[in-house]
């Protein structure tokens, strides 16, 4: 049986521009990407170039005597070398071999094309033990090899010159030196070429060398985290003199900016580029200043880079398999422009207390005197909108823009009054008493399918009642403000809502409150008739104000008294109390059939309405230390941006690329602030020490783009096949799950026809390394739409004795809907969970070391274990580092994990488990387990016999687990 490689995920080890095309070396594979100004990056082909060698360099050349656009590419890595011709004129670019793979006796560090009678048929190869080989690639043989008198291992090498006669090699030796020697230089008595110069200064080995012939400058990058620039002059000219005394070398610059080793450096006309082990790419000036520091790769290494100076493109490739494109700028980019507004144009002494952005051009500010001002960011002019002393000291201000273009404002005060008005006509306002006591919360919500001139206002008071009112506009005036319903919030200390969103086509709304709970309410129109009923027995409501409808109709003036109507408050249909902790929910969003909530516990959660209730699917964290998540923003591509606070900084976090897009030091979120974004720019404004500050960022000149998605930041630990299906447009698609030491699990879709890999989702639930996984078919799948889909259970385990179970719902894609994966977290389990909850555990000695799961397998495939296992149950065996083999029962519907049995037969770490089914004539199918450990033992376990000894009652009621023995 012959296997064919469809796709490869490996660190990016080589990058090279050829016109508007980008070539990347990934393992032994060459990939070609097309780049254009529309940020549309497409992989056009891939080719296995070096078979079993990893590509470390790609050197193009264009034959001078031929008028052709077909460059030749020398691809080398380790001890292998091959030459291709790249045809970019055809509709589909192609690589054509110019010879066979050439294998040498030593590692190739650098390659240089050499001219001979106007033809490029030779090249020089710098080898790992400080020697150079002259090679005829057409004939596929070496012509000559010369050795330097410095006998050592090289860590880097760089050629200078275009003919063999002028060829110079700069070697980075294991002795932390740069050694310069010529191919035609004088030799010693052993026939080795004498060194021309030695350059010392680094305190670590040298990983990269680059020479700029125009300026005679040499750059070196070292293990000592530094980059040094040397003035060496024109090395292509013959230097008369002998030995290492010939020529003078001057150290021009010492650059320190990387947090770890520097892998590569490159000199440009106006900049210096370096990449390192800290996953950073730094752009330097020749004055030694850092112009830009690009960070976007996961993990701990960026080894490859390529530069297109004509277009200002810089491309980096990381150990995370990702490729990023950056734009080089001539000066240090001011991503964020911060300026302070001069408030006080009215001549009155007022202090701003609340502000909100209507859009990217208009700001509203409310003062402690009850005045509202607008500020135009385009003209820089202030305007007084409204003055009302009853809203001084304490007030809330919220604003929304309708589809029709009208801007509606609402303000609330400490006496329970709410005023609603149009920004264009503030005198045409509606004000009434809606709560007894302080208005704790005000917020607008939009409803799918609503009229262009309608919006919905929700308010909460001290009585724990949330009131929903519908506001309608007609032209430039308010048409009506109608109360639709009242909702009762659960009893708690902080009893008010923080955000509301409507669910389309379900007549439901989801509300988040200050206690951190998520509440589901009915908003069906058929049930709203009860709000018209008056309670005739209420005597203590005399003196309350008239309804808003009557005020607008002119029947009663605003503020007049009448007998108020009492509305029945609806109770929540479903509730998840305290889901986001005691600091509260900050936002609720409905998108693509799911509910997303954020909170000040540092999590954003994904939920679904199922069987009339809220069901939690997943919990996500953004960047480390971001404990205040304010809301989620949607990009045009459908990706999420997380807006929140990291300590005292406002942070905008890109979920897809796992990087900080924006970071502004503002003093934290405990102040009035507002954020808005548009396709051209984004604005953040806040109040600090009584001053209004505005931060603007121009998005039109974005300096970053993703050519290939990042995968894992550290080593792969396990790969599991999930399923394979066919999509008419793209051929067969394979779904696989990968785990890594970076504590994440990725679910990938591999399109077998093109070799393209798409990351469907990332699971970040583990607190330590994920070492092993197991996949089995789910016995319960709710597809939720008409697309063909399938469900699988993913068991992942690793460090800190942690076991996670998730359900993967794979939706098969078509032309209109691509392949997608929805993850539902079912249950987690830790052996030391009781230890984590013990008080004063820092005073106690933990006798058992941390246990790691080394291997897990599902042992119940196709088996029926009788009364012990429900139809929704699965048996999972785990090999542990403490020498035990454990058997777990996992119930998919009940969402629990129970330890059934464990055995310490092995004396040391158990590395591997394998399950198999054996058919007996008298006893039917029986499940067996094989384990292998570092104590040299291989054991066989009769799983069926162990299950027969355990009853479901003992498991669920007594919670005991049983030892089990080998067969």
Buried (B, 14 or more C-beta within 10 A) or exposed (E): EEEEEBBBBBBBBBBBBBBBBBBBBBBBBBBBBBBEEEEEBEBBBBBEBBEEBBBBBBBBBBBEEEEEEBBBBBBBBBBBBBBBBBBBEEEEBBBEEBBEBBBBEBBBBBBBBBBEEEEBBBBBBBBBEBBBBBBBBEEBEBEEBBBBBBEBEBBBBBBBBBBBEBBBBBBBBEBBBBBBBBBBBEEEEEEBBBBBBBBEBBEBBBBBBBBBEEBBBBBBBBBBBBBBBBBBBEBBEEBEEEEBEBBEBEEEBEBEBBEBBBBBBBBBEEBBBBBBBBBBBBBBBBEBEEBBEBBBBBBBBBBBBBBBEEEBBBBBBBBBBBBBBBBBBEEEBEBBEBEEBEBEEBEEEBEBBBBBBBEBBBBBBBBBBBBBBBBEBEEEEBEEBBBBEBBBEBBBBBBBBBEEEBBBBBBBBBBBBBBBBBBBEBEEBBBBBBBEEBBBBBBBBEBEEBEEBBBBBBBBBBBBBBBBBBBBBEEEEBEBBBBBBBBBBBEBEBBBBBBBBBBEEBBBBBBBBBBBBBBBBBBEEEEBEEBEEEEEEEEEEEEBBBBBEBBBEEEBEBEEEBBBBBBEBBEBBBBBEBBBBBBBBBBBBBEEEBBBBBBBBBBBBBBBBEEEBBBBBBBBBBBEEBBBBBBBBEEEEEEBBBBBBBEEBBBBBBBBBBBBBBBBEBBBBEEBBBBBBEEEBBBBBBBBEEEBBBBBBBEEEEBBBBBBBBBBBBEBBBEBEBBEBEBEEBEEBBBBBBBBBBBBBBBBBBBBEBBBBBBBBBBBBBEBBBBBBBBBEBBEBBEEEEBEBBBBBBBBBBBBBBBBBBBBBBBBBBEEEBBBBBBBBBBBBBBBEEEEEEEEEEEEEEEEEEBBBBBBBBBBEEBEBEEBBBEBBBBBBBBBBBBBBBBBBBBBEBEBBBBBBBBEBBEEBBBBBBBEBEEEEEEEEBBBBBBBBBEEBEBEBBBBBBBEEBBBEBBEEEEEBBEBEBE
